[in-house]
Amino acid sequence: MKKLISLRRMPPARFARYCCSELKECYGAGRVTLTGVRWAESIRRKNIHGVVDVQSNKAIKVAAENGASAKKNGKRGVIMNMDNEEERRTVEMCFRTHKTIVNPIIDWTDEDVWEFIHRENIPYCELYDEGKKRLGCIACPLANKGQRLDDLERWPVYRKLYKAAFEDMLMNRQKEGIITDAWKTSDDVFRWWMIGNEHVQSRGQIEMNLNDTE
């Protein structure tokens, strides 16, 4: 992550989640990938579980050539498989990356998950016993401000590591002549990075300073 922040010359943010694309989503091309994704985890997932969003006209064309019907949905294409809607998301095929994704517990409820864990005596992270519902990256920019601050208070070493990464990033930006009025120190970057959803109208991680130049 430290190398990525310096290389990208900015922290991972809500509008630039390069951490996901570089560290998580790049694996599994040409292979079968199993996930623990479930409809119950997200209202949006439940509402769109019968479709797959794709980003290009080429992908729609390839999908059609492989036996799936396709149609436009605004600026994005949507592939509609012929299979039953409920079964359709259990096994997914990405026509762009040639990645097959299998979601074996796609229709499991939270109760189903915990019943299985207790029945099979499967070890699990103790944070769930503290009331956590879902676990993700420490100080993930997609989390709300309160959750991110709680994370960094509990694991203060990560606060220091992020600030060190921001320091390297600023040095790299200075060498390349990238000027940002709002970012003079690593503390400035940290404050900008920690602005949460309730501050989306102010300068924060959804907006870059208009005086930024290269």
N, C-alpha and C positions, 0 to 999 in steps of 0.2 A: 504494500500500500504506500509506503514511504517513497519508493521509487516511482510509483505511478503518479503521485501527487506532484513530484518534481518534474516528471516528464510531461504531464498534462498542463503544468503551470497554473493549476487551480485545484481547490479541494473537490472531492466528489460532492455533488449537489443534487437537489431535486430535479433540476433541468439537465443535468449531465451526470448520469449514473454510470460512469465508465468503470466503476469498481465492479458492478455486476457483469458487464460485458467482458471485462478483462480477466476476472478472477472466478466467475461462476458459469456464465453462459457459453463459454468457448469450448467446453468439453463435450464429447459424445458424438462428434460428426461421424457419420457412417456406422454408428453403433446403436445398440439398444440401451436406452437409459431409463432406469426406474426412479420414480419420485414418490414422495409422500403427499403430493398435492391432493387436497380434498375440497369439494364444493362448499362444505360447511365452514371453511376458513374465511370465505369472502362472499358477500352478497353479489358482487359483480361476477365472480366465477360461477355462482349458481345460476345467474340470469343468462349467461352466455355459454353455458356448458354444451350447447349443441352446435357451436360454430368455432372456427379458427380464424383469427385475424392474420392477414399477410400484408406485406408492405409494398408490393410492386405488381404491375400488370403481368410481368414475366412469370411471377409465381402463380398467378391465376391461370395463365395459359398452361403452365406445366401441370397444375392440378387437374385441369380439364383433360389433358392428354393422358392422365393416369386414372381416369374414370370418375372424377369428382366433379359435380356441377359447381359453378362459381358465379358470383354476381358482385356488382359494385355496392359499396356501402359508404357513401360520402367519399372521402379521399382515400379510404383504405378498401382493399378487396376482402371479401369474406368467402372462404371455401365451405361449401355445404356438402358433407358426405352423404352417401346414399344409405348408410347404416342407420339403425334405430338411434334416436337422439340420446337416449340414456346410455347406450353402449358406446356411442361415438367418441367420447372423451376418455374412455378407458385406455385405448391405444391410439396414439397420434403419430402422424408422419409429417415431418417438416420437409417440404419439397425443395426448400432453398439449401438447407444444410445436409440433407439426406440423413437426418437423425430421427430414429424411431423412439418415441417417448411412451412408456407404459406407466399408468397411474393405477396400481392395483387396489388402492383403498379410496378411490375417487369419491365413492358414495358413502363412506363411513362417517358417522356422527362422532362428536367428541366422546360420547358415552361408549361407542363401539371401540374407540381407540383405547380408552382406559380399561375397559373390560378385558381386552386382549392383553394389554400390558400386565395387568394383575394376574390374569389366569396363567400366562406363560412365564411369570416372574422375570420380566425383562427390566434391566436397569434403565433408569431415566435420570435426566438432569434434576438436581434438587431444587432448582429455581421454580419448577412447577409447584412444589410443595409450599412455596412462599406466595403463591397466588398468580404467578405469571401464566398467561394464556398462550402466548406465542413467543418464541425466542428468535432473535436476529442478531445482526452485527452490533457491536457496542457503538453507540452514538450514530447509528445509521441516519442519514439525512432525511429519510422518508418517515422516521418516527417523529412524534410531537416533541416540542421543546422540553416539556417536563420529563419525559422518558429519557431523552438524551442527557439532560443534566443529572438525572438520577444515576444513569450508567457511569458517567464520568466521576461522580462523587463516590460511587462504590468501587470503581477501578481507576484510581487517580493516575496510575502509571500511563494509561492510555491518553489522558489529557496531555501529559508531558511528551509522549511520543508524537501525538498529532501536532503539537506546537513545534517540536523539532522538525517535523516534516514540512510544516509551513515555513519555517526559517530557511530550509534548503530550497524550497519552492521560490521564495522571494529572492534569494541569491541568484537562482537560475533565471528568473524574470529580469533581474537587473542586468545580468550579463547579456541578455538578448534585447535589452532596450525596451522592455514592456513596462510602461508607467501606469500605476494605479494609485490615484490620489487617496483612496480609502484604505489602502494596504501599505502601511509604512513598517509595521512590525508584525511578528507572529501573533501577538495579542489582538491586533486589529483584524487579522484574518480569522482568528478564532471567534471573535465576537460576531463578525459577519456570518460565519458558518453556523453559529448556534441560533440564529433567528428562526423561530418556528412558524407554524401555520398561522398563529394568531397575529403575526406581524407581516403577512404577505404583501400588504400595501406599502410597507416601508422598504428601504434598501436592505436587501438580505440575499439569501441564497437562491432567490428566483430572479434576481436582477443584477446585472453588472453595471459598474460605474460608467457613465457615458463618456468620461474623460479618458478611459483606457485607450492606449495607443500602442502600436508596435513600430 
